[in-house]
Amino acid sequence: MEIRKAKTTLILLLLSIGSVVAQAADKINYTRQDSIDVMQMMAKAKKLPAMENLFLEIAKMFIDRPYVGHTLDKEKKERLVVNVREVDCTTYIEYVLAIYQCVKHKKTTFNDFCNYLADIRYVGGKIDYPTRQHYFTLWINDNINDGFIREITAVKPPFTAVQTVNVDYMTTHVSSYYMLKNNPEWKAPIRKMERDISGKRYRYIPKSRLTNTRLLRQTIKNGDIIAILTSKKGLDTSHIGVAVWRNDGLHLLNASSIHKKVIIEPMTLFQYMKKHPTFTGIRVVRCL
């Protein structure tokens, strides 16, 4: 009976995967293992008790997967890359959020996952390099507009600081971006993207206020998305992760370039931030 059940599950997975191949093979870059992994995580998430923090539980499914940077930037033509075998801090959050949306809305196919991922990663869901949300400020704003997340903010503590966005890193470091370097016609729309978000102001929690206090525990919940802001010229954020509370304080579940994998950072977020002088504080968003 168990063998028959396993075979049935595999057949359903393959049928779901096949629909993507038929519909948009030229627009999606993935392996069969990626699609199987996504479907298995969706199936596992659907079985979680209703009281579980769904986003956090899905995020934990990625623990120990390797950190690999630049997985979206290895081709000349922009395609929707699905590589859940190797993640960086942003793609990790995007995959988790796409699975979360599928489960929440009772969507069941890999094609559904890809549709959500496109909406999450690209402005208007349009798969093109200039419409990819290269800066996390834009990522937050667009996903708020799409109804996937909301920002947690206030004009009172612990949100005691204000970030004025001023981004131009991509257009002043073109050689660092393989696809942009090989497609110079994309520089103008990327510069427009930078100008559109520069000058915007957002309240944030400075790193000095990330100690283990009742106020912080009331403000940030398990499973919230943490965007770490930076003072590095031309950038808005340095790193992204998921909030995890432990007895000693707030920790970050993240795709870590230091640990080379997805991990719950052993030190608290307060300690982690202190080790990085350019980290100024955090913005917080919550899945809807």
LINKAUR-V469880 format. One record per pair of residues at least 12 apart in sequence whose ideal C-beta (glycine too) atoms are under 6 Angstrom apart, sorted by the first residue. I is the first residue (numbers start at 1). J is the second residue. D is the distance in Angstrom with one decimal. If there is no record, write none. Layout:
i->I j->J d->D
i->I j->J d->D
//
This chain:
i->13 j->36 d->5.7
i->13 j->39 d->4.7
i->16 j->109 d->4.3
i->16 j->110 d->4.8
i->17 j->35 d->4.3
i->17 j->110 d->5.3
i->19 j->111 d->5.1
i->20 j->110 d->5.3
i->20 j->111 d->4.9
i->27 j->79 d->5.7
i->27 j->80 d->5.8
i->27 j->127 d->5.7
i->28 j->80 d->4.8
i->28 j->114 d->5.9
i->29 j->79 d->4.4
i->29 j->81 d->4.8
i->30 j->82 d->3.8
i->34 j->82 d->4.9
i->34 j->84 d->5.3
i->35 j->110 d->4.7
i->37 j->84 d->5.1
i->38 j->110 d->5.9
i->38 j->113 d->5.3
i->39 j->110 d->6.0
i->41 j->61 d->5.1
i->41 j->99 d->5.6
i->42 j->99 d->5.7
i->42 j->102 d->5.6
i->45 j->58 d->5.3
i->45 j->103 d->4.7
i->46 j->103 d->5.6
i->53 j->222 d->5.2
i->53 j->223 d->4.4
i->54 j->100 d->6.0
i->55 j->100 d->5.1
i->55 j->223 d->4.4
i->55 j->287 d->4.7
i->56 j->222 d->5.3
i->56 j->223 d->3.5
i->58 j->96 d->5.0
i->58 j->99 d->5.2
i->58 j->100 d->5.6
i->59 j->96 d->4.8
i->59 j->242 d->4.8
i->59 j->253 d->5.6
i->62 j->262 d->4.6
i->63 j->262 d->5.1
i->64 j->261 d->5.5
i->65 j->87 d->6.0
i->65 j->262 d->4.9
i->66 j->86 d->5.3
i->66 j->261 d->5.5
i->67 j->255 d->4.9
i->67 j->256 d->5.8
i->67 j->257 d->5.5
i->67 j->260 d->5.1
i->67 j->261 d->5.5
i->68 j->86 d->3.6
i->69 j->88 d->4.9
i->71 j->83 d->4.8
i->71 j->86 d->5.6
i->73 j->178 d->5.1
i->73 j->179 d->5.1
i->78 j->128 d->5.4
i->78 j->129 d->4.4
i->80 j->118 d->5.5
i->80 j->127 d->5.2
i->87 j->255 d->4.7
i->88 j->255 d->5.5
i->89 j->239 d->5.4
i->89 j->240 d->4.5
i->89 j->254 d->5.7
i->89 j->255 d->4.8
i->90 j->240 d->5.6
i->92 j->255 d->4.1
i->93 j->240 d->5.4
i->94 j->120 d->5.2
i->94 j->121 d->5.5
i->97 j->120 d->5.5
i->98 j->113 d->5.3
i->98 j->116 d->4.2
i->98 j->117 d->4.2
i->98 j->120 d->5.8
i->100 j->287 d->5.9
i->101 j->116 d->4.5
i->119 j->146 d->5.8
i->123 j->142 d->5.5
i->129 j->179 d->5.8
i->129 j->186 d->5.4
i->130 j->186 d->5.3
i->130 j->189 d->3.7
i->130 j->190 d->6.0
i->135 j->167 d->5.4
i->135 j->236 d->5.4
i->136 j->227 d->5.4
i->136 j->237 d->4.2
i->137 j->165 d->5.3
i->137 j->197 d->4.9
i->137 j->236 d->4.6
i->138 j->197 d->5.5
i->140 j->285 d->5.9
i->149 j->285 d->4.6
i->149 j->287 d->5.6
i->150 j->286 d->5.7
i->150 j->288 d->5.9
i->151 j->285 d->5.2
i->152 j->284 d->4.2
i->152 j->286 d->5.6
i->153 j->203 d->5.1
i->158 j->205 d->4.6
i->158 j->209 d->4.3
i->158 j->215 d->5.9
i->158 j->216 d->6.0
i->158 j->219 d->5.9
i->159 j->203 d->4.2
i->159 j->205 d->5.8
i->161 j->204 d->5.4
i->161 j->206 d->4.5
i->161 j->281 d->5.7
i->162 j->201 d->5.4
i->162 j->203 d->5.6
i->163 j->202 d->5.0
i->163 j->204 d->5.4
i->163 j->229 d->5.6
i->164 j->201 d->5.2
i->165 j->197 d->5.4
i->165 j->198 d->5.6
i->165 j->200 d->4.9
i->165 j->236 d->5.2
i->166 j->198 d->5.2
i->167 j->194 d->4.8
i->167 j->198 d->5.6
i->167 j->234 d->6.0
i->167 j->236 d->5.4
i->168 j->194 d->5.2
i->168 j->234 d->4.9
i->169 j->234 d->3.4
i->169 j->235 d->5.0
i->170 j->190 d->5.4
i->171 j->187 d->5.8
i->171 j->190 d->5.8
i->171 j->191 d->4.8
i->204 j->229 d->5.9
i->204 j->281 d->4.6
i->204 j->283 d->5.0
i->205 j->281 d->5.3
i->205 j->282 d->5.2
i->206 j->281 d->4.1
i->207 j->273 d->4.0
i->207 j->281 d->5.2
i->210 j->269 d->5.4
i->210 j->270 d->4.2
i->211 j->270 d->5.5
i->212 j->249 d->3.6
i->220 j->243 d->5.2
i->220 j->284 d->5.7
i->222 j->245 d->5.5
i->224 j->243 d->4.3
i->224 j->284 d->5.2
i->224 j->286 d->5.2
i->225 j->285 d->4.7
i->226 j->241 d->5.1
i->226 j->243 d->5.5
i->226 j->282 d->5.2
i->227 j->240 d->5.6
i->227 j->283 d->4.5
i->228 j->279 d->5.4
i->228 j->282 d->5.6
i->229 j->280 d->4.8
i->229 j->281 d->5.3
i->230 j->278 d->5.1
i->231 j->278 d->5.0
i->231 j->280 d->5.3
i->232 j->278 d->5.1
i->241 j->253 d->5.8
i->241 j->254 d->3.3
i->244 j->264 d->5.5
i->248 j->268 d->5.9
i->249 j->268 d->4.1
i->250 j->269 d->4.6
i->251 j->264 d->5.5
i->251 j->265 d->5.4
i->251 j->268 d->5.9
i->252 j->265 d->4.6
i->252 j->269 d->5.2
//
